Amino acid sequence: MNMAERQFFNTPVGRIIQGSITEKRTTDGDNRPIPEEKQQYEIGLAIRKDDPGLGAWFQGLQQKAAMDFAAQPMIQQAVLNWPNQQFSMKVSDGDKPAKKTGKVNPNTVGCFVVWMNTKFNDSLKVCRTNPQGVLEQIDPTEIYTGCFVDIHHSVVGNGETLPDRAGIYITPHAIRFIAHGERITGGVTIEDAFGNSAMPQQLPPGASVTPVAGAPMGGPMGNPQQPMPGAAQPMPGAAQPMPGAAQPMPGAPMGNSYAPAAHSPMASGAPSSTMANPAITSPSNVHQMPGVPQAGVPMPGGAPAPTAPAGMPTGAPVGVPGQPTASPINTGYPPHPGILGMPGAPLPGTGQ
């Protein structure tokens, strides 16, 4: 084996697109178990091809590899002619399809990917630069697939003498967190799962591409929704509420909460409020709702209408001119950029 000394380099800023520094890789590319004594921590770092520091960094790798294989001229020539000749440089072209899937990884477009591994992570330093410009160590779990880092690593030839086995080892020794990025999760994608599977042209009996008339929305497979366990059941023979019958009035005392209620259309034709009025803070501010049966007036079928609590006046409907209305609720979320926290960082796949 080659006893060459390690040489140290710092990568340009890249994005971790695969692997982990807290969990060892346990299966190979064919999903076969890796023996425990051979398991390692592995990461793939995607560095943009247009990064201004890429050329100098790669030239350092190439010169180190050529020096370590100076005694094997054929291998040394392969190093200098890489990637046109076979040599395990631990760098792959992110614009080329993967051998296993035949597809280009969207997270590596426009990048070279450098692959690093180590058997030990207890000596791996992880840090970031704080707002004061001072380096501080952080927990390794803060490094995740999708974040942006630069890596301090070593390079040494693997000492092999056969051209098809010769290569270099790239070992990470310290990782500096640079910026957040969109987290990359593993598992099958919807394209991998159904990209080559056409929609069926013939559906089973009872299936419909549009909602079936009368089917309740939200029920699974159009089946009627079942009552919640423990829900009160109506008494046999009890009068059923009329359509549009009043629900608990907005603003009626219920602790400190004001829950929205369903309203009937107003007699004047104005739309009814679908939100609790923040101006209603006491029973004295509550008004009789249009469409709600008046207290004491019998409903069809002989059942008396619900009676408002004592002291509650009836009159102007909620929402008439002069009444404050609820402020709209902002339910929007800010856009989620691919890279957060690093001004000017290129987005993967944009070619910028």
C-alpha positions as CSV (number, residue, x, y, z in Angstrom):
1,M,0.0,0.0,0.0
2,N,1.1,3.6,-0.7
3,M,2.5,5.4,2.4
4,A,2.1,8.8,0.9
5,E,1.3,11.7,3.2
6,R,-2.1,13.3,3.2
7,Q,-2.5,16.8,1.8
8,F,-5.2,19.1,3.0
9,F,-7.6,21.3,1.0
10,N,-10.7,23.4,1.5
11,T,-13.6,22.9,-1.0
12,P,-15.6,25.8,-2.5
13,V,-19.0,26.2,-1.0
14,G,-21.3,23.4,-2.1
15,R,-24.6,21.8,-1.1
16,I,-24.8,18.4,0.6
17,I,-27.0,16.3,-1.6
18,Q,-26.5,12.9,-0.1
19,G,-25.3,11.1,3.0
20,S,-24.9,11.9,6.6
21,I,-22.2,12.7,9.2
22,T,-24.2,11.2,12.0
23,E,-25.4,8.0,10.5
24,K,-23.2,5.4,8.7
25,R,-24.2,4.1,5.3
26,T,-25.4,0.5,5.7
27,T,-26.3,-0.5,2.1
28,D,-24.5,-0.3,-1.2
29,G,-25.7,1.0,-4.5
30,D,-27.6,-2.2,-5.1
31,N,-29.2,-2.1,-1.7
32,R,-27.1,-4.9,-0.4
33,P,-26.1,-4.8,3.3
34,I,-22.6,-3.5,4.0
35,P,-20.7,-5.4,6.6
36,E,-20.6,-3.4,9.8
37,E,-16.8,-3.3,9.9
38,K,-16.8,-1.6,6.5
39,Q,-19.6,0.9,7.1
40,Q,-18.6,4.6,6.9
41,Y,-20.0,8.1,7.1
42,E,-20.5,9.4,3.5
43,I,-21.4,12.7,2.0
44,G,-21.8,14.0,-1.5
45,L,-21.1,17.7,-2.0
46,A,-22.4,19.4,-5.1
47,I,-20.3,22.3,-6.2
48,R,-21.4,24.5,-9.1
49,K,-19.3,24.2,-12.3
50,D,-19.2,28.0,-12.5
51,D,-17.9,28.5,-9.0
52,P,-14.7,30.7,-9.4
53,G,-12.8,28.5,-6.9
54,L,-13.5,25.2,-8.5
55,G,-10.6,25.2,-10.9
56,A,-7.9,25.7,-8.4
57,W,-9.4,23.2,-6.0
58,F,-9.7,20.5,-8.6
59,Q,-6.2,21.2,-9.9
60,G,-4.9,20.6,-6.4
61,L,-6.6,17.2,-6.3
62,Q,-5.2,16.2,-9.7
63,Q,-1.6,17.2,-8.8
64,K,-1.7,15.3,-5.5
65,A,-3.0,12.2,-7.3
66,A,-0.4,12.4,-10.0
67,M,2.4,12.8,-7.4
68,D,1.1,9.8,-5.4
69,F,1.1,7.6,-8.5
70,A,4.5,8.8,-9.9
71,A,5.8,5.2,-9.8
72,Q,3.0,4.0,-12.1
73,P,3.3,6.0,-15.3
74,M,0.1,4.5,-16.8
75,I,-2.0,5.4,-13.8
76,Q,-0.4,8.8,-13.6
77,Q,-1.3,9.5,-17.2
78,A,-4.9,8.4,-16.4
79,V,-4.9,11.0,-13.6
80,L,-3.8,13.7,-16.0
81,N,-6.4,12.7,-18.6
82,W,-9.3,12.3,-16.2
83,P,-12.2,12.1,-16.9
84,N,-11.3,10.7,-20.3
85,Q,-9.4,7.8,-18.8
86,Q,-10.4,5.6,-15.9
87,F,-9.3,6.8,-12.5
88,S,-11.3,7.0,-9.2
89,M,-11.1,10.7,-8.6
90,K,-14.1,10.7,-6.3
91,V,-15.7,13.4,-8.4
92,S,-18.8,12.8,-10.7
93,D,-20.5,15.0,-13.3
94,G,-23.9,16.0,-11.9
95,D,-25.3,16.6,-15.5
96,K,-24.9,13.0,-16.5
97,P,-27.6,10.4,-15.8
98,A,-27.0,8.0,-12.9
99,K,-26.1,4.5,-14.0
100,K,-28.7,2.9,-11.8
101,T,-31.7,5.0,-12.7
102,G,-30.7,6.5,-16.1
103,K,-31.9,9.9,-14.9
104,V,-30.2,13.1,-14.0
105,N,-30.5,14.0,-10.3
106,P,-32.2,17.5,-10.3
107,N,-30.1,18.4,-7.2
108,T,-26.9,18.0,-9.1
109,V,-27.7,19.8,-12.4
110,G,-24.9,22.2,-13.3
111,C,-22.6,20.8,-10.6
112,F,-19.7,18.5,-10.0
113,V,-20.2,16.2,-7.0
114,V,-17.3,15.3,-4.8
115,W,-17.7,12.2,-2.6
116,M,-16.1,11.9,0.8
117,N,-16.2,9.3,3.5
118,T,-14.7,8.5,6.9
119,K,-15.0,5.6,9.4
120,F,-14.9,8.0,12.4
121,N,-17.0,11.0,13.0
122,D,-15.9,11.7,16.6
123,S,-12.9,13.7,15.3
124,L,-14.9,15.5,12.7
125,K,-15.3,19.2,13.7
126,V,-18.5,21.0,12.8
127,C,-18.7,24.8,13.1
128,R,-20.3,28.0,11.8
129,T,-19.4,31.7,11.7
130,N,-21.5,33.7,14.1
131,P,-22.8,37.2,13.4
132,Q,-19.8,38.6,15.1
133,G,-17.5,36.8,12.6
134,V,-16.2,34.3,15.2
135,L,-16.1,30.6,14.5
136,E,-18.1,28.5,16.9
137,Q,-18.6,24.8,17.1
138,I,-22.1,23.5,16.5
139,D,-23.8,20.1,16.9
140,P,-23.3,17.7,14.0
141,T,-27.1,17.3,13.7
142,E,-27.3,20.8,12.3
143,I,-25.7,19.6,9.1
144,Y,-28.4,18.1,6.9
145,T,-28.9,17.1,3.3
146,G,-29.8,20.3,1.5
147,C,-27.7,22.8,3.5
148,F,-24.7,24.6,2.1
149,V,-21.2,24.1,3.6
150,D,-17.5,24.2,2.8
151,I,-15.3,21.3,3.9
152,H,-11.7,21.0,5.1
153,H,-10.5,17.6,3.8
154,S,-7.5,15.5,3.1
155,V,-6.4,13.7,-0.1
156,V,-4.1,10.7,-0.6
157,G,-3.7,8.0,-3.2
158,N,-5.1,4.6,-2.4
159,G,-1.9,2.8,-3.3
160,E,-3.5,0.4,-5.9
161,T,-1.3,-0.6,-8.8
162,L,-4.1,-1.9,-11.1
163,P,-5.5,0.9,-13.4
164,D,-9.1,-0.1,-12.8
165,R,-8.7,0.1,-9.0
166,A,-6.4,3.1,-8.7
167,G,-7.9,6.2,-7.1
168,I,-7.7,8.6,-4.2
169,Y,-9.3,8.9,-0.7
170,I,-11.0,12.1,0.2
171,T,-11.6,12.3,3.9
172,P,-13.5,15.2,5.6
173,H,-12.0,16.6,8.8
174,A,-14.0,19.7,9.4
175,I,-17.3,21.1,8.1
176,R,-18.4,24.7,8.2
177,F,-22.1,25.5,7.9
178,I,-22.6,28.3,5.4
179,A,-26.4,28.6,4.7
180,H,-29.7,26.8,4.8
181,G,-31.2,25.2,1.7
182,E,-34.2,23.2,0.9
183,R,-34.0,19.9,2.8
184,I,-33.5,16.9,0.6
185,T,-35.4,13.8,1.8
186,G,-34.9,10.2,0.6
187,G,-37.4,7.7,-0.6
188,V,-39.2,7.2,-3.9
189,T,-40.4,10.3,-5.8
190,I,-43.9,10.4,-7.4
191,E,-42.1,10.5,-10.8
192,D,-40.2,7.3,-10.0
193,A,-43.4,5.7,-8.7
194,F,-45.9,6.6,-11.5
195,G,-43.9,8.4,-14.2
196,N,-44.1,5.3,-16.5
197,S,-47.5,4.1,-15.4
198,A,-50.4,5.5,-17.6
199,M,-53.8,6.3,-16.1
200,P,-56.2,3.4,-16.5
201,Q,-58.6,3.8,-19.4
202,Q,-61.3,1.6,-17.8
203,L,-62.5,2.2,-14.2
204,P,-64.1,-0.4,-11.9
205,P,-67.9,-0.4,-11.5
206,G,-69.1,2.4,-9.3
207,A,-65.9,4.5,-9.9
208,S,-66.3,8.1,-11.3
209,V,-63.8,10.7,-12.4
210,T,-66.1,13.4,-11.0
211,P,-67.9,13.5,-7.6
212,V,-71.0,11.4,-7.5
213,A,-74.2,13.5,-6.9
214,G,-75.3,13.3,-3.3
215,A,-72.0,12.0,-2.0
216,P,-70.7,13.9,1.0
217,M,-67.5,15.8,0.3
218,G,-64.5,14.5,2.3
219,G,-65.9,11.1,3.0
220,P,-63.6,8.2,1.9
221,M,-64.6,6.7,-1.5
222,G,-67.9,8.6,-1.3
223,N,-69.2,6.7,1.6
224,P,-71.4,8.6,4.1
225,Q,-69.5,10.0,6.9
226,Q,-70.1,8.2,10.2
227,P,-70.9,10.1,13.4
228,M,-68.0,10.7,15.8
229,P,-67.8,8.1,18.6
230,G,-69.6,9.3,21.6
231,A,-71.6,11.9,19.7
232,A,-75.1,12.5,21.1
233,Q,-77.8,10.7,19.1
234,P,-81.3,12.4,18.5
235,M,-84.1,11.1,20.6
236,P,-86.8,9.1,18.8
237,G,-89.7,11.4,17.9
238,A,-87.8,14.5,18.9
239,A,-88.4,17.6,16.7
240,Q,-85.6,18.0,14.2
241,P,-84.2,21.5,13.6
242,M,-85.5,23.4,10.6
243,P,-83.2,24.3,7.8
244,G,-81.5,27.6,8.7
245,A,-82.3,27.2,12.4
246,A,-80.1,29.3,14.6
247,Q,-76.8,28.1,15.8
248,P,-75.2,29.6,19.0
249,M,-75.0,33.3,18.3
250,P,-71.6,34.9,17.7
251,G,-70.5,36.7,20.8
252,A,-72.6,34.7,23.2
253,P,-70.6,34.1,26.3
254,M,-68.4,31.0,25.9
255,G,-65.3,31.7,28.0
256,N,-63.0,34.0,26.2
257,S,-63.4,32.5,22.7
258,Y,-65.6,33.7,19.8
259,A,-66.3,30.8,17.4
260,P,-67.6,31.5,13.9
261,A,-71.2,30.4,13.3
262,A,-73.3,29.7,10.2
263,H,-75.7,32.5,9.4
264,S,-78.8,32.7,7.1
265,P,-78.9,35.5,4.5
266,M,-79.9,38.8,5.8
267,A,-83.4,40.1,5.0
268,S,-82.0,43.2,3.4
269,G,-80.0,41.1,0.9
270,A,-76.6,42.1,2.5
271,P,-74.2,39.2,3.0
272,S,-74.1,37.8,6.5
273,S,-70.8,37.8,8.5
274,T,-69.1,34.4,8.7
275,M,-66.7,35.5,11.5
276,A,-67.2,36.5,15.1
277,N,-67.4,40.3,15.5
278,P,-64.6,41.4,17.7
279,A,-66.8,44.3,18.8
280,I,-69.1,41.9,20.6
281,T,-67.5,41.7,24.0
282,S,-70.6,41.5,26.2
283,P,-74.3,40.4,25.9
284,S,-75.3,44.0,25.6
285,N,-73.6,44.2,22.1
286,V,-75.4,41.2,20.7
287,H,-78.3,41.7,18.2
288,Q,-80.9,39.4,16.9
289,M,-79.7,37.8,13.6
290,P,-82.0,37.9,10.5
291,G,-83.3,34.4,9.7
292,V,-83.1,33.3,13.4
293,P,-86.5,32.6,14.8
294,Q,-87.7,35.3,17.2
295,A,-87.8,34.4,20.9
296,G,-91.2,33.0,21.8
297,V,-92.5,32.6,18.3
298,P,-93.6,29.0,17.6
299,M,-91.7,27.2,14.8
300,P,-93.5,25.0,12.2
301,G,-94.4,21.8,13.9
302,G,-95.3,23.4,17.2
303,A,-91.7,23.4,18.7
304,P,-91.0,26.7,20.3
305,A,-88.1,28.7,18.9
306,P,-84.9,29.0,21.0
307,T,-85.1,31.8,23.4
308,A,-82.3,34.3,23.8
309,P,-80.7,34.6,27.2
310,A,-82.4,37.0,29.5
311,G,-81.3,40.6,29.0
312,M,-80.2,40.1,25.4
313,P,-82.0,42.8,23.2
314,T,-83.0,42.1,19.7
315,G,-82.8,44.5,16.9
316,A,-80.2,45.6,14.4
317,P,-78.5,42.7,12.7
318,V,-74.7,42.2,13.0
319,G,-72.9,43.8,10.1
320,V,-75.2,46.8,9.6
321,P,-73.6,50.1,8.9
322,G,-71.9,51.5,11.9
323,Q,-71.0,48.2,13.4
324,P,-67.3,47.4,13.5
325,T,-66.3,44.4,11.3
326,A,-63.7,41.8,11.9
327,S,-60.3,42.5,10.5
328,P,-59.2,40.1,7.7
329,I,-56.8,37.4,8.8
330,N,-53.6,37.2,6.8
331,T,-53.2,33.5,5.9
332,G,-50.5,34.0,3.4
333,Y,-47.0,32.5,3.9
334,P,-43.8,33.9,2.5
335,P,-42.3,32.1,-0.5
336,H,-39.9,29.4,0.4
337,P,-36.7,29.9,-1.6
338,G,-34.4,27.0,-2.4
339,I,-31.6,28.6,-0.5
340,L,-32.2,30.6,2.7
341,G,-29.8,32.9,4.4
342,M,-27.0,33.2,1.8
343,P,-27.4,36.2,-0.4
344,G,-26.3,35.5,-3.9
345,A,-26.2,31.8,-3.5
346,P,-27.1,30.1,-6.9
347,L,-30.2,27.9,-7.0
348,P,-29.5,24.3,-8.0
349,G,-30.5,23.7,-11.6
350,T,-31.0,27.3,-12.5
351,G,-27.6,27.7,-14.1
352,Q,-27.1,31.1,-12.3
